[in-house]
Amino acid sequence: MDIILKKTGKILGLRETGKRLRENLESALNNNQTVIIDFDDVDSVSSSFADEFIAKTYINVGRKKFLENVKIKNANEFIKVIINSSLSERIRQNS
């Protein structure tokens, strides 16, 4: 399954949007699908969006399943920093 984020917008900032995408992502992962999250043509994401979409999924499905089944592509350096920061904070909160 591919999640093409440019269909959602160039700047992704709402936690609500992240939640909707997370529900789709978790459903696919729970059905043992590999998911490609494509950030092509996305300029920026907020930390709340990244937390809701990526970090909560990581916690909910587990590290192993997430790392084996989720591929992130075309994320610019800013987006990578926001995702990594959100993941670090969520992992810290849940440990």
N, C-alpha and C positions, 0 to 999 in steps of 0.2 A: 504494500500500500504506500502511496506517495501522499504527503501533505504538502501542497504547493501554497506557500504562505503569501505570495504576491497577489493571489486572488482575494486575500483578506485586507491587504493594504501595504503601503511602503513603510509606514511607521506603525508599529504594533505596541499599544500602550495599555489597553484595558485589561484588567484582571478578568472581567467577564468573558472577553474573547479568549483569553488563555484557558479559562475553565471549559468552555465549549470545545476547544481543540483538544484539551487534555482528556475529556470524556471519550472522544473519538480515538485518540491515541491509545488510551488504556484498554478500550474495547478490542482494538486490533491486537494489542500485545497479549491480552488474555485469551485470544483465539490463535496464539502462536504465530502471528504474522510478523514479518520483517517490515519495518516502517522507515521510509526515507523522509526526513523533514528538510524541505528545500527552501532556503532563505534567499534564493535568487531574486534580485530586484527589490529586496527589503533593505531599507537604509538603516533602520533603528528599531530597537525594542526597549521597553521599560523593564526595570527590575521586577516590577509586580507581574508583568506579563510572563517573563521568563520563569519566575517562581511558580506561578500558577500552572503554566503549560509544561515546562521541562522538569523543574526541581520536584514538584509534587508527584509527577509521574515516576521519577526515579525512586522516590521514597515508597510510593504505593505499590509498584510492581517489583521492586528490589533491584539492587545493583547488577546482579548477574543477568537477569532477563533484559534490563534496560541496555546494558553495554553490548549484549549479544544481538539484540534485535532492533536497536534504534541507530540510524545513521543520520548525521547532520551534515548537510552539504551547502556550499555557497554562502556560508555565514561570513560576513566581513569581520575584521578584527574587533571592532566595537561590540558587535553582537556576541562574539566569542567571549569577550571579557565579562559582559553582562550575564551570560549563561553560566560561566564558571563561578562568578561571584554569587549568583543566586543558588547554585548547587551547593557551594561551600557553606553558605549560611543555613540552608535547609538541612543539610547533613549535620551541621553543628547543633541546630535546634533539636534534632531527633536522636542525638546520641546520649 
